[in-house]
Amino acid sequence: LLLASSSLQHPFADGTTATKGRITQLPRRRQVWAWASGLHAKTNVAQLRNASWAGIFDGVQAFCSVMMREDGTGLDVTNETIWKGCIEELKPTVQDEAGMKFHIVLGGRVPDEHPVQPMIDAAIAFCRKWNLNGISLDDEYDCAPRSALSPFKRWMSYVNALASGVKAAAGLDSSAAVQSMFGIQDVPYNPYCG
């Protein structure tokens, strides 16, 4: 069950991005990434080895049962079987056979109420240990990832600091997958947007 994910390295159509209130010019380059899972490693590997897929993807964002700790102090593998499928089957196929980048998807709620440096250190150590090219956050908690403007700003500050930190210290790439952000409102916070 390989799904495609397309990302742009520039969030605005004119090639600029907002960073702490400044507009910064970024290079334009579209990337197409595949989603894969250690749970379906054999199927995903077969798809990646299929000649008709050659040259389509820049990399794989792999769901390998790696979760961010709620206190922001590190990462945990929560299912050894899924992890083994990722590390022993998917990763070698992606990096060695296909020559693509391999990013690990970090699940769980982004611990944006805690200092970011412990998570930067944990992500770098984890990626170095397993020879990973980067991280992808999968934070679909609380609708948007946060349903009100104030927590969303805190979330964005944390994610930006995490991305900048892993890039500056170790050259690691990062991305984030979130639920629709159209529901964010400048209103009092109401968890779970129920």
Residue pairs with C-beta under 8 A, 6 or more apart in sequence:
1 36
1 37
1 40
1 43
1 44
2 34
2 35
2 36
2 43
2 44
2 47
2 48
3 34
3 35
4 32
4 33
4 34
4 35
4 56
4 57
5 32
5 33
5 34
5 35
5 61
5 177
6 30
6 31
6 32
6 33
7 30
7 31
7 32
7 33
7 175
8 28
8 29
8 30
8 31
9 26
9 27
9 28
9 29
9 30
9 31
10 16
10 17
10 26
10 27
10 28
11 17
11 18
12 18
15 25
15 26
15 27
15 28
16 23
16 24
16 25
16 26
17 23
17 24
17 26
18 24
19 160
31 58
31 59
32 56
32 57
32 58
33 57
33 58
33 59
33 60
33 61
33 103
33 175
34 44
34 48
34 57
34 59
34 60
34 61
35 60
35 61
35 62
35 63
35 105
36 44
36 48
36 60
36 61
36 62
36 63
36 90
36 94
37 44
37 62
37 63
37 64
37 82
37 85
37 86
38 62
38 63
38 64
38 65
38 79
38 81
38 82
38 83
38 84
38 85
38 86
38 87
38 89
38 90
39 63
39 81
39 82
39 85
40 85
41 85
41 86
41 88
41 89
41 90
42 85
42 89
44 60
44 90
45 89
45 90
45 93
47 53
48 60
48 93
48 94
48 97
48 98
49 93
49 97
54 98
57 98
57 100
58 100
58 101
59 94
59 100
59 101
59 102
59 103
59 133
60 90
60 94
60 100
60 101
60 102
60 103
61 103
61 105
61 136
61 175
61 177
62 86
62 90
62 91
62 94
62 102
62 103
62 104
62 105
63 82
63 105
63 107
63 138
64 77
64 82
64 83
64 85
64 86
64 87
64 90
64 104
64 105
65 77
65 78
65 79
65 82
65 83
65 86
65 107
66 75
66 76
66 77
66 78
66 83
66 104
66 105
66 106
66 107
66 126
67 75
67 76
67 78
67 106
67 107
67 108
68 75
68 106
68 107
68 108
68 109
68 110
68 111
68 119
68 137
69 75
69 76
69 108
69 111
70 108
70 109
70 111
71 111
71 114
72 111
72 113
72 114
72 115
72 116
72 118
72 119
73 114
73 118
73 119
73 122
74 118
74 119
74 122
75 106
75 122
75 123
75 126
77 83
86 104
87 130
90 102
91 102
91 130
91 131
91 132
94 100
94 101
94 102
95 101
95 102
95 131
95 133
101 133
101 134
101 173
102 132
102 133
103 132
103 133
103 134
103 135
103 136
103 173
103 174
103 175
104 126
104 127
104 130
104 132
104 134
104 135
104 136
105 135
105 136
105 137
105 138
105 177
106 123
106 135
106 136
106 137
106 138
107 138
108 139
109 139
109 141
109 142
110 137
110 139
110 141
110 145
110 155
110 158
110 159
111 119
111 158
112 151
112 154
112 155
112 157
112 158
112 159
113 154
116 158
116 161
116 162
116 165
117 165
119 162
120 161
120 162
120 165
120 166
120 169
123 135
123 162
123 166
123 172
124 166
124 169
124 170
124 172
126 132
127 133
127 134
127 135
127 166
127 170
127 172
128 170
132 172
133 172
133 173
134 166
134 172
134 173
134 174
134 175
135 166
135 172
135 173
135 174
135 175
136 174
136 175
136 176
136 177
137 159
137 162
137 174
137 175
137 176
137 177
138 176
138 177
139 145
139 155
139 176
139 177
139 178
140 177
140 178
140 179
142 151
142 191
142 192
142 193
143 179
143 180
143 183
143 192
143 193
144 152
144 178
144 179
144 180
144 181
144 182
144 183
144 184
144 193
145 152
145 155
145 178
145 179
145 181
146 152
146 154
146 155
146 184
146 189
147 183
147 184
147 185
147 189
147 190
147 191
147 192
147 193
148 184
148 185
148 186
148 187
148 188
148 189
148 190
149 184
149 185
149 186
149 187
150 186
150 189
151 189
152 181
152 184
159 176
162 174
163 174
166 172
166 174
167 173
167 174
183 193
